[in-house]
Amino acid sequence: MATRKSDYSESSIRVLKGLEPVKQRPGMYTRTENPLHIIQEVIDNASDEALGGYCKHIDVILNADGSVSVEDDGRGIPVGLHPEEKVPTVEIVFTRLHAGGKFDKGSGGAYAFSGGLHGVGVSVTNALSSKLEITVWRKDDKGQGVHSIHFANGDLTQKLKSRAAGKDDKKSGTRVTVWPNAKYFDSPQIPLAELQRLLRSKAVLLPGVKVSLTHAKTGDTQSWLYEQGLRGYLNESLSQGGGGNLLIPFFEGEQFASADADGFAEGEGASWVVAWTEEGNVVRESYVNLIPTPAGGTHESGLREGLFSAVKSFVELHSLLPKGVKLLPEDVFARTSFVLSAKVLDPQFQGQIKEKLNSRDAVRLVAGYSRGALELWLNQHVDYGRKLAELVIRQAQSRLKSAQKVEKRKSSGVAVLPGKLTDCESTDITRNEIFLVEGDSAGGSAKMGRDKEFQAILPLRGKVLNAWETERDRLFANNEIHDIAVAIGVDPHGKNDSPDLSNLRYGRICILSDADVDGSHIQVLLLTLFFKHFPKLIDHGHIYIARPPLYRVDAPVRGKKPAQKIYALDDGELEAIEDKLRKDGVKDGAWNIARFKGLGEMSADQLWETTMNPDTRRLLLVALGELDMKASEQRFTMLMGKGEAAARRAWLEEHGNEVEADI
């Protein structure tokens, strides 16, 4: 009998080996607009050698044939046989995902601090290059040697060749030459301005290390060598970008944890330089272990919190705050420019391209160090402190005035708010958010854990009505839907209507349900309600899904890293955490895994830290995505319509093998 294409059999399961996952889905591992990021992975490896104090020169050469060479004078990638894999170590580094020197964080590890975490770095570069050639100069038991190995499309084409060093080879280091494969990128051209900015920032963050860029065609070379570090860089950036005159002198400092620091590993900390200007553009750049984080993250949140706490403390100490004015973090941060360089032993990034730091401990780390330093500085320079306080208070007064204008317009026709709504204090909808929480017990934890200044809680009892086929004038017969509509201040409407959103009470409406199947069902029912009867809230980006963790891992002490609680959203993240612990040398069974059966099991502090704190949570914005409005409506009809059982069954049979069942 002929096999149908839709058959789901043993042969349907495909195992992607080696670097195949990268070639199949390059966008999961790198930016695909152009090849800069895969070159950056090589530059980052050279920078990590410099960060460890082993490298003084990093040279990037744009070759005439379109390839790019990156050379450093570090220790050279190890070339001997790997003790477990029995193949040259340099080959493993470039051909295996989740392999590299960055995982070994214990005492004596090759890289105590590095930008690498996921272990996919240069192996991704190799996978997405038509050719890649490596030369290593390294001293070993046999003396000085020169070693070379070649790849094509991620596959080995020349095994490791070694020879004794000649008189011109008396050095150590690594040279990697990359020919990016154009088929994986929107444009094969490396944006020169971005590359220059990247190299300049490396020089800034590595005082005393010379970074150069050479164009082989013209012979032109640019070099960067900064002795002044962050301060000189920010000053230069402000003057180039029209940043305006400094209100007070630069506030700069650095602090790193000592061996006996409570809760942090030795060496963790941050360097920063901060400027306040009354007008012009602001400059904000942050790095973690030399990796640029253009999307910010928890280290920037820590700096924001530290600066706010210090300024607020100074203002209160000197009784400078006018009556009726309350300072918020954005008042302090609105006119702030900064360059921040954090050192984190085990950085957790959002996504493979490391644009945003997710490590929760980094908030406390940077906030603690920057707050103490700024408080001391302001109280040693009271005149400057008063100037800064005046700027911050003006920002707060301006914010309050604009909020009052909005409030006046909204004051007519106020509805009686639901009794079970725990509202927030602020009336500024750009900050306000409401959490629609599954269950009363979870609602209780959310009420205790929230920031009452701008977070409201509306607990929902049981499953919300499937509103896909409910007429608009019958919606309010359901108490839960009535309470949601009244709480958010917007009436139900259709996709072609122009509803009045001026009475919207919250800028973010967050669905908060358990991280299990029932919680997913409640999410779907609420999304059905919003998509069908409040579509403009989705169009304007007001609907979000909160993402509570499913697991908590209690990890033991690991080398320099203290014991900590690590949260995982799902099984995939749990597996990655366990894999990371094993690579850190922790034996199986030495860590404990707790699974949250529901939000009600989480304490108020846990719920705040993982799911509600804007600095450390992971909110998901609800948008149409790859389906347009018509296709989305058809999908909802098939999934939620009462007379669509046959269509649902056919769809489930077709896609059933894709489910990750939580049984």
N, C-alpha and C positions, 0 to 999 in steps of 0.2 A: 504494500500500500504506500502511495506517495505521502511524504511528510509535508504537512501544511507549514507555511512560513511562521504561523503564530504559535506552533507547538513549543511548549516549554519543557525541555528535556536536559539531560546531563550536558549535552554538547552546547546548550545555550549559555552556559557559564564560561566566561572568558577570563583567564587570569592574565593580567598585565604584568610583565616581568621587567626587571631592570629599570630603564628610563622610559619605557613605553607610556606610563601614565602622564609624563610631562609632554610627550609629543602629541598624545591624544587630547589633552586639555591644558595647553600652555598657559592660558589665562588664569588658571588656578595657582600657578607657581611664579609668574612674573608679569610685568606690564608688557602688553603686546603692541603698543602704539609704535615703538621703535626699540632697537636693541640695547639702549643705554643701561637698562637694569641688569641685563646679564653680564655686561662689562663691569657694572658696579659691584657685582658679587665678587669678581676677581680683585677689584680695588679694595673692597672691604677686607679680604683675606690679608692683603699687604698691610692695610691699616691696623689690623689686629696684631700683626708682628710689631708694628711701631708702638702700639698701645702697651704691649708687653715690654717695650724697651729694647727690642732686638734689631730695629731697623731705623736708618737715618735718611734714606732716600727712596722715594716712590716715583717711578718714571712711567708715563703713559705715552705711547707712540701711535699716532694714526698713520698706518702704513699706506703706501701708494696703491696697493692692490685691494684696499677696502678693509683689510684686517686691522685689529687693534692689539698691541702688545702692552702688557703691564709687567714691569720688572721692579723687584725690591731687593734690598741687601740684607734681608732677614736670615733666619736660620736655614731656609730651604725646606721644602716639604719632605718628610721622611720617605726614603725610597726602598728601605729594606722590606723583607717579607713580614706581613701582618701576622702576629702570633696566633690568631684564631683562624683567619681566612686563608693564610698561606699563599697570598699573592702580594705583589708590591703595594705598599701602602698608598703611594701616589695614585695608583690605578683605582683603588677603592674610593679615594676622595672624589675622583672625577666620574665614577660610574655607578655609585650606589647612593640612592636616596637615604637620608637618615644615617649618614656616616660622616665623621669629621672630628677634628681635635677639640671642637667647642663643647662637646658633651662632657668632657672630663673636667669637672669643676672642683674636684677634691684637692687636698693639699698635694702639691707637686704636679697638678694638671698643667697641660701645655698653655691653656688660656684661662686664667682665673676670671678675666672679664673680656667678653667678646660680643660682637653684634650677632653672631650666629646662634640660632636656636633650633630651627626646624631641621637643620642638617640636610637641606636640599640645595644650598647655595650653588657652588661651582658645578655640581652634577647637572643642575638645570642649564647652566651655561653650555656645558658639553652637549647635552641633549638637543639644544636648539641651535647648534653650530654645524655648518657643513664640514668644517675642519677645526681642530684644536691641537696645538702643539705646546709641549711643556719642556722647559730646560731647567734643571736643578743643579746648583753648585752647592755641594755639601761635604763637610768633613766627617769621616767615620773612622772605624777601627783601621781601615786599610789606607787612610790618609785622605788627601783632598781628591774629590771625584767630580766628574761632570756627567749628568744623567739626562736622557731624553726619552720621551714617550709621545706617541701621536694617536689621535682619534679622528674619526669621520662620522658625522651624524650620531655621535654618542658611542660608537663602537670602536674597539681597539683596532688600529691598523698597523701600528709598529710597537711591539713589545718594548719594555724598558731596556735601553742600551746604556751601558756605563763604560767610562774610560777614565784613565788617570788624568788629572788636571795638568795642562801645559802651563808655561810661564805666564800666559795672559789670563789664566783661569784661577788665580790665587784669590778667590773671593767666596762668599757664601750668598745664597739668595735664590730667588725663583723668577723665571720669566714665563708668562703664559701668553700665547698668541691665539686670538680668537677670530674665526671667520663666521660671523652670524649668518644663519640660514634665512634668507629674505622671505621665504614662504610663511614663516611664523609671525611676521610683523606687518603692521599696516604700512609702515615706511621703513626702508632699509637704512635710512640716514640717521646717524646719531646726532641729536641736537647739540651743537657745539656750545651754545650759551649754558645749557643745563650741565654739560660735562665740566665746563670751566667753573661753574658755581660749586659743583660737587667737590672738585679737586681743591678749590680755594678753602672750602669749609673743612676739608680734611687737614689742611695745613694749619688752619686756625685752631683746631681741636688737638693738634699734635705739635705744640710749640717745640721748635728746634728741628723738626723734620722738614726736609725740602721736598716739595711735590712739584713735578714738572710735566708739561704737556708739549709734545713735539709733533709737528706736521712734517712727515717724511718728504712729501712732494716739494715743499718750499724751504724746508730746513728751519722754519721759525720755531722758536721754543719760548714758552711762557713758564715762569717759575714762581712759586709762592713759598715763602719762609717767614713765619710770624714768630716773633719773640714776645710780642705784647698779648697774644692770645685773644680771648673773647672781647676784651674791652676795645682793642683796636679794630676788630672786625665790626662790632656794632656801631662804633663811631663812623667808620667808613660807609657802612650800609645806610645809616641815617642821613649822612651828608649827600650820598648819591641819590637817595630816594625822596629827598625833600621832606625830611622828618621834622623840620622846625627846630627852634632853639630849646636847649635843655632847661627844664624848670629848676632842677636841682642837679648836683653832680651825679655821675654814674654811681649806682649802688652795686658793688661787686663783692663777691665772696666765694668761698668754697668750704665744704666740710665733708669729711669722710669718716665712716665708722671705725672705731678702734677695735681691737681684739675682744674687749669686754663689753662692747655695745649691746644693749638689750634689744633683741629682736631683729638685728641686722647683721649681715656678714661683714667681716673686716674688709675695709676698702670700699664698701658701698657708700654712695653719697652723690654730691653734685657740685658743679661749678656754675656760677651764673654772673651775668652782668645785666642790670636793669636800668632803663632810662624812662623818665616821664617828660612828655612834651605837651604843650598846650594846643598845638595845631600841627597840620601836616600828616603825612602817612606814618603808621606805626610799623615797626619791623619786629617780626616774631619768628624765631628759629629755635628748634629743639633737636637734641640728639640723645641717643642712648648707646653707650659704648661705641661712639663715633658714627652710628647709623642715623642718617637724617630721618626725622619723623614729621613729615609735612602735615599729617592729619592730627598731630599733637598726641594726646593720650594722658595717662595718669600722672606722668612726671610734670606736665604742664599744669594739670589740675592741682598738683601739690604746690607748685610755685604760686598759683593764683590764690590758693587757700592760705599759704604762709604770708604772702604780701598783705592780703585782706586782714588777717588776724592781727598782724603787727601794726598796721595803720589804724585799725579800729581801736586797738589797745592804747595807742598814742593819743588818739582823739579823745577817748574817754578819760585818760589820765590827766589831760590838760583841759578838760571840760570845754571842748571846742565845738561840740555838736549843737546846732540850733534846735529849739523845741519843735517837735513834730517831724523831724528828719531822721530816717533810719538808713544806715549805710548798708549796701549790698556789695557782694564781691565784684559785680560788674562796674560799680562806681570807681573802685580802685583800679580795675584792670582796663577800663575804656581807653585811657591814654598811655598805656604801658607798652614800651618796646623792650624786648629782651632777647638774649641768646642764652640758652640753657643746655648744659651738657651733663647728663646723668650717668652714673656708673651703677649698673644693676647686675648682680651676679648671675641671675637666671632669668633674663627678660622674656616675658610672654607678649608676643605681638599679635595684632589682629590681622589675620591673613598672612600669606607667604611673603608678600612684598614689603612687610615690616614698616608700613606707613604710620601705624598708630600703636603706642604702647598700651597694653592691657593690664600689666602687673599691678594688682591692687595695693601691694605694699609700697609702691613707688609714691603714692599720694602722701602717706604718712612720712616716708623717708624725706622727700623734698620739702614738704610743708614744715616739718619739725626743724630742719636745719635752716631754712630761709627765714622762718618767722623769728627765731632767736637772734639771728644776725641782724635783721632789719630793725627789730625793736631796740637792740643795743645801739645801732648806728643812729636812729632817729633821736634817741634820748641823749646821744653825745653831740648831735647837731640839731638843736631844738629849732633854730631859725628855719633850717631846711624842712624840718618836720612840719612846722606851721604852714609853710608854703605848699607842701604836698597835701596837707589836710584841707587847705582852702580849695585846691583843685578838685579833690575828691568830693567835698561837700557841695561844690557847684554842680558836679555831675549828678549827685543825688537829688538836688533841688530841681534840676532840669528834668530828670526822670519823673519825679513826682508831679510836676506841672503837666507833662504830657499825659500821664496816667489820669489825672483829674479831669482833663478835657474829654478823654474817652468815657470816663465814668458818668459825666454829666449827660452825655448823649444817650447813655444806656439806661438812665434811671427810670424812664417811663414804663409802665406796665410790668412791674416786677411780679413774677409768679412766686407762690409759696413753695419753698424748696422742700424736697423729700425729707422726712424725719430721720431716716437712717443715713443721710448724707453727712459725713464729717467734712466740713468745708475748710478751705485754707484762708489765711488772713489777707493775702495780697489780692489786689484787684487788677493786676497787670497780666493780661492774657498772654503776653509774649513769654512770661515765666510760668504761669499757672499750669498745673496738670492734674488730671483726675485719673485715679486708678479704679477701674471696674473689676472688683475682686470676687473670685469664686468662693462662696461660703462665708459664714459669719465668723468662724474661728480664724480663718486667714485674714478676714477684715479686721479683726481685733489686733493681730500682729502688725498689720499694715498701719493701723492707726497709731500704735505705739512707736513704730519704727520710722514713720514718715518725718519729713520736715514740714511742720504745720504752717510755716510761712507761705509756701507755694504749692503744697501737695494736698489734694482732697481725696477722700476714700468713699466709694459707694459699694457696699457689699451686695452681692446678688445671691438670692436663695434658689438653689436648684438649677435646672436647665432653663435657659431663656427660650421663649417661643420661637419656632421656625417661622420667620416672618416673610418668607419668599412669596407665598401666595395670599398673604393677609392684605385686605384692603386698607388703605391709609386711614380711613375714618374708623376702622375697628382696632387700630393698633393700641390705643390707650385703654382698651378693655383689659389689657395685660398690665398688671401693676409694675413689673420690672421694666418694661419698655417705657411706660409712663414716667417712671422715676428717672430713667436715663435721659429722656428727652428734656424733662424739666430741669434736671441738674446741669446739662450742658448748655441749655438756653437756646436751642435751635429746634424749629418744628420739622416734622417729617416732610420730605419733598421728593420730586422725581428728578431723573437725570437731565431733563430739558427745562426744569424750573430755575428761577433765580431767587433762591431763598434769602431772607434777611439774616446775615451772619453777624450783624452788629451787636447782638445780644449774646454771642458765644462767650462762655465764661472761662473756658480753658483752652490754651493753645495746643496742649497735648492731651489726647484721650487715649489712655493706655489700658489694654486688655490684659489683666493679670490672672492667669489660671494655672492649675497644677501642670507640671511637666510630664503628664501621662496622657493616655488615650482619652479619658474623660475630659481632661483639661483642653485637649485639642478639639474635642467636640464642642465644648463651650465657646472656644475661639471661633470655630466655623459658624456657629449660630449667631454670634455677635457680628462677625464680619458680614454674614448674610443680611442682618438687619441694617448695617451701615451702608452696604453696597446698594441695597434695594431702596431704602427709605431715607438715607442721609448721604447720597453720593458726593455732594459738594464738599463734605468734610474730608473725604478721601482725596478728591481733586486738589484741595488746598493743603494737603499734607498734615492733617490734624490727627489721624488715627495711627496708633502704634501698638505693637505687641511687646509686652514685657517678657523677658526670657529668664525665668528662675532656673537655678541649676537642678539637675536630677540627682547628682552625687556630690558628696564631700569626701575628699581623701585627706586623712591625717597622716602627713609625711613625717618621718623621723629626721633627726639631725643628719645632714649630708655634708661632710667635709666642713667648709666654711659656712654652709647654709644652715640656719637654725630650723628647728621643727616648725612646721606651718600647716595651715589648713588650705587646701587647694580645691576649688569648686569646678565641676564639669557640667556643661549643659546637657550632654548626651553621652551615649556609649562610645562614639568616636573620640570625643575629647577625653573620656576616661581612659581609653586605650592609649592615647597619646601621652597622658600623664604617667601611666604605669610604665610605658616604654621609656620615658624620660628618667623615671626613678631608677629603673634597672641600669640605664646607661650611667647614672650617677653612682652606681655601685651599691645600691640598696637591694638587699635580698628579697625575693618573693615572700610575701607574708609579713614583712616588717612594717608595712603600712596598713592602715584600716580604711575600709570603704563603707560609708553610710549612704543609703539610698533614701531620699526624701519621698515618703508616700504621698505627701501633699504639702501645700503651703502652710497649713495649720501646724505642721511639725517643726517649722522653722521659727526660731526666736525672732523677736523684733529686730535685734542687732544683725542677725544673719540675713534677714529679708532686706534690711536697709543696705547692707554692704554689697550684697550680690545682685539685687534686683531694682532697688529704688534710688540709690545714690547716683546722681547724674555723673559723678566722676568715675565710678567703677562698674556701672551696670552696662548691659548690652541691649538697647532698645532696637526693635525692628520697625522701620517705617512701612506702612501699608500703601502700596501703589499697584497700578495695573500690571506692571511687568511686561512680559513678552506677549501677552494676550491683549488685543484691543477691547473696547467696550462691548462690541457685538459678540465676539468670541467668549468674553468673560460671562456675559449674560447666558449664552448657550450652555457653558460649563456649569453655572449655578443652577440653571433649570434642570439639567440632567442629574446633578447631585442632590438638589433640595426639593425638586418638584414631586408632588404626591403621586402623579400618574406616570412617573419615569422609571419604575422598577426594572423594566426590561432593558432600558438603555444603561442603567446603572450596572446591571448584572454583566452586560457585554463589556462595559468599560473596565469593570473589576477583573473579568477574565483576561482581558488584554494586558492590563497593567499589574495584575496581582503579584507577579514575580518581583516587582520593584519595591514592595512594601518592606519596611523594617518593623516587624511585629513586636509590640511591647506586651508580652504575655506573662 
